[in-house]
Amino acid sequence: MAAVSLRLGDLVWGKLGRYPPWPGKIVNPPKDLKKPRGKKCFFVKFFGTEDHAWIKVEQLKPYHAHKEEMIKINKGKRFQQAVDAVEEFLRRAKGKDQDLTIPESSTVKGMMAGPMAAFKWQPTASEPVKDADPHFHHFLLSQTEKPAVCYQAITKKLKICEEETGSTSIQAADSTAVNGSITPTDKCDLFIQEGARLGRTPAEVVSTCDITFACVSDPKAAKDLVLGPSGVLQGIRPGKCYVDMSTVDADTVTELAQVIVSRGGRFLEAPVSGNQQLSNDGMLVILAAGDRGLYEDCSSCFQAMGKTSFFLGEVGNAAKMMLIVNMVQGSFMATIAEGLTLAQVTGQSQQTLLDILNQGQLASIFLDQKCQNILQGNFKPDFYLKYIQKDLRLAIALGDAVNHPTPMAAAANEVYKRAKALDQSDNDMSAVYRAYIH
């Protein structure tokens, strides 16, 4: 956005990181909130969300001059409600000079269980806490002694990747929890330094937040997180929202949805397709199913995490689709490994095989990266082998449930099982190659 001449009290469109432009008003910041150093910026209070943030002047546009442009490019329900709030403010403020009072404003809070982050606006004495808004629209910047941080910096640290959990353990902001009590690791400090609040148990996280995002390793971990001691279910109250981003089977997410909805909560499954690098870059593909309204409320979060998202209807559909996607990916990886080993034992150059494949219809970033891993002997995990084997197993069970044959997946699954027996579980999926050479 181009720099413009702005002043206190102006209505603006503010853009922060990967989030879409949002209507707000330039206001005075709290007295104890320091202004960030560097480029000129204004403190903006956004309509419809109660979010506050320092926004660089080049990321601001006058509201009236760009209203039609912004409305054309953003059709989201929450966005339209924010625009309606601006128009209501203008009607009430007509002929008057008054401070911004956002209709239906409240303190909005957001946390994540699994790899998670939490940001809460800490109100001043003159700004009391109001009833929690059941919608979480953006990650919030905390009022701390440090300069307000950029959403983009936080979301860059946010890795939606499945982490190993024990039977009664979870992870929160890269912290470890045992028996429902969270013990922060050094990585957790990064989030706390940026203003995050640490939830000591899953129940505390959920009871504190409007929407809780979770991502764990397998069906057992997903159930333990919700149903275990001090688990998610203990914190669910009417209006609380839970988004499970784990890759599990449809029966598991259906069970979790039922118990959460029975407590008055709202549920959305949203497993992600991608690897660690795509996660770091905010380029995941998100598959969602369940509460359509909750899916829309999470749209800005999904925009920060991924390049696109799909809503697939009723609970269970996203789990099924995710398993099918990973079944195809896992089977393809096993075929790549098989082809490279066959080339080697028949005296053919593996590098030449890769060069040929990269010039043909199979050319892809995935193919090139995984082949390079094998050729270089570098199996640093980008997608853990144990997780792709888990997904193949669940996909085969999905086929069995509907009497549909999955012989290719079954064969690939056996190769991954052999790789696991060779202690390759914690390596990248491309380490399945070692199952062919041992």
N, C-alpha and C positions, 0 to 999 in steps of 0.2 A: 504494500500500500504506500502511496506517495505521502510525503510530509505535508501537513496542512497547518493553518493557523488556528489554534484552539485555545480555550480558556476555561476556567472553573465554571461549572454549571452547564456546559455544552452537552447536548445529547450526541452520542457517537456510535459508530460501529467499531468494536474492538476485536482484534484477532490475536490469539495467544497460541503460540506453538502450532500444533497440528489441528487445533480446534477451528471450527468455522467461525466467521465473523458473527458477533453477538451484540445486540443493542444494550447500551448502558449510558451512564452519565458520569462526567468528570466531577469528582467530589474531593473534599479535603480528607486526607488520610488520618487515621488515629494519631494522636500526638506522639506516641511511643513507637510508631512504625517508621523506620528509617527509609529514606529514598535510596534506591539502588544507584550505584555509581555508574558513570559512563554516559551513554546517550540520553537525551532528554526524554522524559516519560511523564505520564499523568496517572493518577490513581483513579481507577474506574470501578463503579459499582454497577453490576449487571442486573438487568430486569429479569424477573421470573426465576432467578436462581439464588439470589443473595450472595453470589460470588463477588469477591473483591480482588483486584490485582493491579500491579504497576504495569502499564502498557506503553511500549515505546511509541513515540509520536508518529513514526512512519507506519505503524500498525493500526492507526486510527483513521476513520473517515467520518465526516459530518453525517448525522443521522438522516436528515431530510433530503439532502442532495443524492444520497445513495440508497434510499429506501427501496425503490422499485427494483434496482439492480440486485439487492440482497434477497428480496422476496422471491425473485425468479430462480435463484440458485440454491435456495434452501427451502424445502417443502415439509420439513419435519414438524410433528405435532407440537413438541416442546418449543421449537423456534417460533411457531405461529402464536403460541400462548405468550411468549416473551414480547413479540411485536404488539399483541393486543394489550399487554400491560403498559407498554410505552404510550399507546394511543389513549388508554384510560388515564394515564398520568397527565398527558397533554390536555385532555378535557377538563380534568380537575384543576390543573394549574393555569388554565386560561385566564388571563387578566390578573394573575397573582404571581408573586415571586416567592416560591417555597422550595424547601429542600426536597430531595428525592425520597419518596416513600414508596417502595416497591409493593404493589398489590400482592397479597397472599405470601408475603415474604416470611422467611424463617431461617433458622440456622440449618444448613444442609451439611450432612456429614458423610464421608465415604471411607471405607476401609476395605482391605482385601485379606481373605484367609487363603492359605496356600502361599505361594510367593505373593506377597501383598504389600500395599502401601496405604497410608491413611492420612488424610488432610482435613483439618477442621478449622474453621474460622473461630477464633477465640474472641467473643464479644467484649467490649469495654464496659465499664460501669454504666455508661450512658446508653449502652446498647444491650439490653437484657436478652437472655436466651428465650426464644419463643418455641412453640411446639414444633417438633421436627417435621419437616416437609418430607413426604414419602417418596419424593423424586430426587435422584442424584444426577445432576446434569453435567457437572464438570468436576475435576479434581480441584480442591480449594487450596489457596495459598494461606498458610498460617500467619498469624500475627506473632512474630518472634523477634528477638533482638537482631537476627540476621536480616539483610535485605531480602525482600520477597524474591522467591526463586521462580524460574521459568518452568511452566508445565512441560515444555519440550525436554528440558534437562531431566525432569523426574520421569517422564514416560520413556525416555531413552534407557533409564536404569531399570524400568519395569520389564521383567522377562516373564512372559507367560510360557513357561516350560515346565513339564512335569518333573517333579522331584521325588526321590525315593522316600517313602514313609514306612514306619513300622506299624504294628497293629494298633497301637494307641498313640501314634504321634502324628503331628501335622507340621507344616512350616508356615511361618508368617513373616513377611518381609525378610526372607532368607534367614529366619530364625528357626530354632528347633523346639518342639514342645513334647513333653513326655507326660503321660497321664493327664492331659488337658491343660498343663501349665507351660507357658511359653518362656523359653530362655533365649534371649537375643544373642546372636552371633555378631562378629565384627561387621558383617554386611548389613545387618539390621541398623547399625549406627548411621549409615549413609542416609536412610530414610528419616530417622529421628532428627538428624542434624538439619534436614530440610523442612522440619516442622511436622513430621508424621507423629502419630500417637500409637503406642504399642498396646495391643490388646493382650491381656495375660492368658485368656482362654478363648476358644472359639465362641462360646456363649457371650462373652464380654464384647467381642468384636461385633457380633450380630446385634446385640442389644443397643450398642452405641451408634450403629450405622443405619442408614436408610437402605442402602444396597450393599451387599457383601458379595465379592467375587472370590471364588475358590478354584484351585487347580491342583489336584493330587495325582498319584501315580496309577491307581487301579481301582476296581470296584470295592475291594475291602477297605482301602484307605478312604474312599469317598463315603462309605457307610459309617466308618469309625468317626470321621470328622463330624458328621451330622448326628449320629445316634449315640456316640460314646459319651463318657463322663465329661461334664461341662461342655458338651458339644453344641453344634449350631442350633439344634432343635430347642435347647434350653433357653436360647435367646430370642426365638421367634415369637413375635406378637403380631396382632392384626396390622397389616400394612407393611411389615418388614419384607424385604426382597432378598432373594438368594439366587445367585447366578453360578452354576457349576460348570467350569470350563475344562473339566477332566475328560479324558477319552475313556469311556466305560461302555458297558452294554446297556441296551434299552431297558431291560428289566430293572437294573440298578437305578437309573434316573427316574423311572416311573415310580418306584418305591419311595425315593427321596422326595419327589414332587408331591406324592400323596400325603406324606406325613407333614410336610411343610405347609401345604394348603390346608390341611386339617386343623392347623393351629392359627389359621387366618393369614398366613404368609403368602407371598407370591413367588413363583419359581420359573426360572428360565435355564435351560441347558444351552451351553455355548462352547463346545469343544473347538479347538483351533488346529488348523493345518499349517505346518511350517516347521522351521528348525530354529536353532538358537540365534543364528545371524538374522533371520527374518524377524524374529521376535525383537532383537535389539534395535532393528531398523523400523519397527512399527509396521511391518509388511505382512502380518499374518492374514490368513483367510479364516473368518469366523463363521461357524455353522450354528445357527440358533433355532430353538423350538420351545414351545410352551406359551407363556403369557405374552401375547403380542404387544400389549401396552408397556410391559416391562422392557421388551426388546426396543421399543421406540425411546423409552426413557434412558436406555443405555447407549443410544446411538453415538453420542459424543465420545464416550469411553471407547467404544469399538473403533471409532475413527482414529483414535490415538494409538490403539493397539495394532490395528490391521489395515490392509489396503482395501478390503471389501468384506461384507458380511452377507449372509443369506438367512432368511427366515423360512423354515421348512415345515411349519404347521404344529401339530400336536407333539407333546413330550414323547421322546423316544426316537423321533425321526432324525434328529441331528446325530444322536449316538449311532444309529444304523448307517447313516451316510458317512460319518467319520470313519467307521470301521471299514467300510467298502473302499474309501479313498486310501486308507493305510494298507489295506490288503493288496491293492494294486501296486502301491509304492514298494511294499515289502517284497512282493513276488518279483517285481522288476529288478530290485537290488540283487536278489538271489540269482536271477538270470544273468545280470551283468558279471557277477563274480564267477559264475559257471563258464561264461564265455571267455573271460580273461584267463582262467586256469586251463581251459581247453586249448587256447592259443599257445600258452606256454608249453604244454606237454607235447604239442604237435610241432614245436619248433618255430612258431610264428611270433612276430614281435607284438607284445602287448601294447606298446606305444602306437604302433602302426594301426592296430585294431581300433584304438581310441580315436586316432586321426580320421579313420574311415567313418566311424560312427558319427563323429562330430560334423562330417560333411553330408550326412544323409538325413532321412526323415526322423530319426531318433534323437537328433541333436538337441540337447537341453543343458541348462545349468546343472541340474541334478546329475545327469549322466557324467558330465565332465568332472564335477567336484568329487563324486564317489570314485570314479576311475583314478583320478589323481591321488586320492587317499590310498588306494591300493598300490599304485605304482611307487608312491613315496614311502609306503609302510607307515603312514601317519593315520592312526585310528582314534585321534582325540575326539571325544563324543560331541556330535552336533545333534544327533538323534540316537539315543541309547538303543543298543541292540536288544536289550531285554524288553524295552517298551514296544518295539516293532513286533517282537515275537508274541508279546501279550496281545497285541491288536490282531495279529493273524489268528491266534487261538480263539479270540472272541468272534472274529469274522466267520471262522469255520463253524462255530456254535450257532451263529446267526443263520447260516445256510442250513444247518441241520434242523433248526427249529421250523423251517418252512419246506423241508425235504428238497432243498436245492443243492446240487453237487458243487463242491469247490475243490476239485482235485489239484489244481495248480497251487492254490493257497496251502493245501494240506502238504504238498511236496515241499514247498518253500519253508513251511513251519518246521518240518523235520530237519532241514538244513540249519535253521536258526537254533533249534534245540541242540544240535551237535556243536554249534559254535559256543553256546552257553556252557556246555560240558567242557569246552576247552578254555573256560574262564574268560570269555569275551563279552560277558553281560554288560560290563560298564564301559565298553568301547563303543565306537560309532557303529551303526548298522552295517557299514561297509566291511567291518571285520568279519562278516559272514564268509568272506573270501577264505579265511583261515580254516573253515570247515572243509574246504575242498583240497587243501594242501597238507593236511595232517591225517 
